[in-house]
Each structure stands twice: as C-alpha cells, then as structure tokens.
Amino acid sequence: MNENVKKVLKAFVVIILLIWTLLPIYWMMITSVKQGVETAGEVQRLPYPPNPTLYNYWYILVKREYLKYLINSLIIAGGNTALVLLVSVPAAYAFVRSRWQPLRHLQFWFLTNRMAPAAAFFLPVFTLFAALKLSGTYYAMWLAYCVFNIPLAVWMLISAISAIPVELEQAAMVDGLTQLGVIRRVVLPLIRRSLVVTGLLVFLFAWNHYLFGLVLSDAMTKPMPVAIGDFALATSEGAYYKAYVACQVVILLIPVIIIYSVIRRDLLLGFGLGRV
C-alpha cells in the first residue's frame, strides 16, 4: 500500500476517534450553558448555544447549594490521596528491596484487588463501617477508597523505585543514613515526579468514585458524583433539567481535564516503557 495512503488512513482513524471521544464532551458543555427552552425541540440540535448563560452554574452551585458537595469531593479525594501515598511509599519500597519471597505473591494479590469490581467489596465494606459506626463520615470514605487506590499507587511506585540503583542507597547508608533516612533523603527526591503523577491519578479515582460514596456518605458528607445521581433521578426541573445535569457533570469533569493535561506526558512515557 502506498505510504501516502497509509498516512491518510491513519489520519482518518485518528479524526474519527477524536470525534467519537470529544463530541459527547462538547455537547455536554454547550448544553450546560443553554437556557431551558434551548434544550428541547429544534434548538437542541444546534451545534452551539444561541444565547449562552452562566445562570445554570449559579443555580446549581449557589441556589441548590451543590458547592458543599463539590467541597466534600475535594476533602474525600484529597484525604484519600494523602493516606494512600503515606502507606504506598514504604510498601512499594519493601516490595522492591526485600528478598523475602512471599512478598512476590502479595504483589500479585495487590494487583487482583485493583482489578476486582467495586461491587465485590460493597457488602463487606458497608457492614464493616456500619459496625465501626463510621458510616456517614469522611474517614469511612478515605479508608474505603484505599481498597482500590493503594494497589494502584504501590504498583506505580514499584516501577519508579526499581529504577533507583541500590548502590546509591548503600552509599548513603555508609555515610551514616538509616534506612528511614535513605527513603526520606534519597528515594523520595528521586521519585518525586512519579509520586506527583501517582498522587494525581489516585485523586482522580477517588474524585470519580460513585459506589462507596453512595453507601458510606450521608447528607453532610455526600460527594459530587452521588449528588449528581440523586439530582438526575429525583429532580423535577422541567425544561432546565438537561442543562442542570450537564452543568453538574462539567463541574465534575473540569479537575479531570486539568489533571490529565498535567500528567499526560508522564502517562504516555510510562505506557511506552511498560511502567504504568
């Protein structure tokens, strides 16, 4: 096949994939700034909002007080990220440097936890936190999200720590550093970039998670994904319904777009090296 034809076909496939991926996001964004009457009938099919308005965002965040759910999501995702990194760094270091063979099997168990569906943990997690009287608290969601996020963080940090020459750590210990000092003064500075990427990915998974937030939160600690689901199922906003739902989804999507824009190059490099 002619080389130019191959390039044209590749470009065509890329364009189709971009349209397939970006069109729903674009449609949701323009719907979020439409007035209620514009989300129905012939006007709905226009590829642009004839009279864009930010009233929908003001209505959702201020009048309907969804700003508190947004803050809840920030607290939950931020707290879980800090907890996951605190646990995952020493765990990943132990997996890399320890010669104890059973740890290899534990690594595989960590990976299977990440691959398991959230529904498999639904009942035991709910029962456990109900018995501990932690349901409806931020602590419950910080701990529950660790079920999936710690395996992810550990596996990503294992790759980063494995790239550090063990001779560097041995030289630091000869100079008088303890094992903890080596982690703090040698390992952490060298994996700083991987730590940031891992932390941002963990934040995103906690930010987007729905099931555990649904069963473990209450009216005061409800995260944004659960609030969106409640609004979509129970609302009676008439003509503005589609615009309000689109507005909430866009608000939830903004941090995702920002974070993936920041870590995009690191993710692509990691996939290329087989480290993600």
C-alpha positions in Angstrom: 0.0 0.0 0.0 1.2 3.5 -0.9 2.8 5.3 2.0 0.7 8.4 1.5 -2.5 6.3 1.5 -1.4 4.8 4.9 -0.9 8.3 6.3 -4.3 9.4 5.1 -6.0 6.3 6.6 -4.2 6.8 9.9 -5.3 10.4 10.0 -8.9 9.4 9.2 -8.9 6.9 12.0 -7.5 9.4 14.4 -10.1 12.0 13.4 -12.9 9.5 13.9 -11.6 8.6 17.3 -11.3 12.2 18.3 -14.9 12.9 17.2 -16.2 9.8 19.0 -14.4 10.9 22.2 -14.8 14.7 22.2 -18.3 15.1 20.7 -20.2 14.0 23.8 -18.0 16.3 26.0 -18.6 19.2 23.7 -22.3 18.6 23.5 -22.5 18.4 27.3 -20.5 21.7 27.7 -22.7 23.6 25.3 -25.9 22.1 26.9 -24.7 23.4 30.3 -24.8 27.0 29.1 -28.1 26.8 27.2 -31.3 28.2 28.5 -34.1 25.8 29.4 -36.1 26.3 26.2 -33.0 25.7 24.1 -32.5 22.1 25.4 -35.7 20.9 23.7 -37.1 20.9 20.2 -35.2 22.1 17.1 -32.9 24.4 19.0 -31.4 21.4 20.9 -29.9 20.1 17.6 -27.9 23.3 17.1 -24.1 22.8 17.4 -23.8 26.0 19.5 -25.8 27.7 22.2 -27.7 30.7 20.6 -27.9 32.6 23.9 -25.3 31.2 26.3 -25.8 31.8 30.0 -23.9 31.0 33.2 -27.1 31.1 35.2 -27.2 27.3 35.3 -23.9 27.2 37.1 -25.0 29.8 39.6 -28.3 27.9 40.2 -26.6 24.6 40.8 -23.6 25.8 42.9 -25.3 28.6 44.9 -29.1 28.3 44.9 -29.2 24.5 45.0 -26.1 24.6 47.3 -24.2 21.9 45.3 -21.0 23.8 46.2 -20.9 21.8 49.5 -20.9 18.5 47.6 -18.0 19.8 45.5 -16.1 20.7 48.7 -17.0 17.2 50.1 -15.4 15.6 47.0 -12.3 17.7 47.4 -12.0 16.7 51.1 -12.6 13.0 50.3 -10.3 12.8 47.3 -7.5 14.9 49.0 -7.6 13.0 52.2 -7.6 9.6 50.5 -4.7 10.7 48.3 -2.6 11.7 51.3 -3.4 8.4 53.1 -2.7 6.3 50.1 0.7 7.9 49.5 1.6 7.6 53.1 1.0 3.9 53.0 2.2 3.1 49.5 5.7 4.6 49.5 7.1 2.3 52.3 5.0 -0.6 50.9 6.5 -0.2 47.4 10.0 0.2 48.8 9.6 -3.0 50.8 8.4 -4.9 47.7 11.4 -3.7 45.7 14.2 -4.1 48.3 13.0 -7.1 50.3 14.3 -10.5 49.4 11.5 -12.3 51.2 9.9 -14.5 48.6 6.3 -14.4 49.9 6.2 -10.7 49.1 6.1 -11.6 45.4 2.7 -13.3 46.0 1.5 -10.3 47.9 2.3 -8.1 45.0 0.0 -10.2 42.8 -2.7 -10.1 45.4 -2.4 -6.3 45.4 -3.0 -6.3 41.6 -6.0 -8.6 41.8 -7.6 -6.2 44.3 -7.3 -3.4 41.8 -8.9 -5.5 39.0 -11.8 -6.7 41.2 -15.2 -4.9 40.6 -16.2 -2.4 43.3 -19.5 -4.4 43.8 -17.4 -7.3 45.2 -16.5 -5.1 48.2 -19.9 -3.4 48.5 -21.4 -5.6 51.3 -18.3 -6.2 53.4 -17.3 -2.5 53.3 -20.7 -1.4 54.3 -21.0 -3.9 57.1 -17.6 -3.1 58.4 -18.0 0.6 58.6 -21.6 0.3 60.0 -20.2 -1.9 62.8 -17.5 0.7 63.5 -20.1 3.5 63.5 -18.1 5.3 60.8 -20.8 5.4 58.1 -21.5 9.0 57.1 -18.0 10.2 57.9 -15.1 11.3 55.7 -12.9 8.7 57.5 -15.0 5.9 56.1 -14.6 7.0 52.5 -10.9 7.8 53.0 -10.4 4.2 54.2 -12.8 2.6 51.7 -11.2 4.1 48.6 -7.8 2.7 49.8 -9.1 -0.7 48.7 -8.5 0.2 45.1 -6.1 3.1 45.3 -3.4 1.6 47.4 -2.8 -1.3 44.9 -2.6 1.3 42.0 -0.2 3.5 43.9 2.0 0.6 45.0 2.3 -0.8 41.6 3.2 2.5 40.0 5.8 3.4 42.7 7.4 -0.1 42.5 8.4 0.8 38.9 9.8 4.1 40.0 11.8 2.8 43.0 13.1 -0.2 40.9 14.8 2.4 38.6 17.0 3.7 41.6 20.4 1.9 41.7 20.7 0.0 45.0 24.3 1.1 45.2 23.2 4.7 45.7 21.2 3.7 48.8 24.1 1.6 50.1 26.5 4.6 49.7 24.1 6.8 51.6 24.0 4.2 54.4 27.8 4.1 54.5 27.7 7.9 55.0 25.6 7.3 58.1 21.9 7.4 57.0 19.4 5.0 58.5 17.0 3.1 56.3 14.3 5.6 57.0 16.8 8.4 56.2 17.6 6.8 52.9 13.9 6.7 52.0 13.4 10.3 53.0 16.6 11.9 51.6 17.4 9.7 48.7 14.4 7.7 47.4 11.7 10.4 47.8 13.6 13.2 45.9 14.4 10.8 43.1 10.8 9.6 42.6 9.3 13.0 43.2 7.8 13.2 39.7 6.4 9.7 39.8 5.0 10.5 43.3 3.1 13.5 41.8 1.7 11.5 38.9 0.6 8.7 41.2 -1.0 11.1 43.6 -2.9 12.9 40.9 -4.2 9.6 39.5 -5.2 8.4 43.0 -7.0 11.8 43.4 -8.9 11.2 40.1 -10.1 7.8 41.1 -11.3 9.0 44.4 -12.8 12.0 42.8 -14.9 10.0 40.3 -15.8 7.0 42.6 -19.5 6.6 43.0 -20.4 3.3 44.7 -18.6 3.7 48.0 -19.7 7.3 48.3 -23.3 6.2 47.7 -23.3 3.7 50.6 -21.0 5.4 53.1 -21.9 9.1 52.9 -24.8 11.0 54.4 -26.5 14.3 53.6 -23.5 16.2 55.1 -20.6 14.2 53.5 -22.2 13.3 50.2 -19.6 13.7 47.3 -20.4 15.3 44.0 -20.9 12.1 41.9 -23.5 10.9 44.3 -25.2 14.3 44.3 -25.4 14.3 40.5 -27.0 10.8 40.6 -29.6 11.9 43.1 -30.4 15.0 41.1 -30.7 13.1 37.9 -33.1 10.6 39.4 -35.2 12.8 41.6 -35.3 16.2 40.1 -38.4 17.9 38.6 -36.7 20.9 37.0 -38.8 20.9 33.8 -37.2 22.5 30.7 -34.0 23.2 32.6 -33.4 19.6 33.6 -30.9 18.7 30.9 -28.9 21.9 31.3 -28.6 21.5 35.1 -27.4 17.9 34.8 -24.9 18.8 32.1 -23.7 21.7 34.3 -23.0 19.4 37.2 -21.2 16.9 35.0 -19.0 19.6 33.5 -18.1 20.8 37.0 -17.1 17.3 37.9 -15.1 16.9 34.7 -13.0 20.1 35.0 -10.5 18.7 37.5 -10.2 15.5 35.4 -9.3 17.5 32.3 -6.8 19.7 34.2 -5.0 16.8 35.9 -4.8 14.6 32.8 -3.4 17.6 30.9 -0.7 17.9 33.6 0.3 14.2 33.7 -0.3 13.3 30.0 3.4 13.2 29.0 4.3 11.1 32.1 1.5 8.6 31.4 2.5 8.2 27.8 6.1 7.7 28.8 5.1 5.2 31.4 3.0 3.2 29.0 5.8 3.3 26.4 8.2 1.9 29.0 5.7 -0.7 30.3 5.7 1.0 33.7 2.0 2.0 34.0 
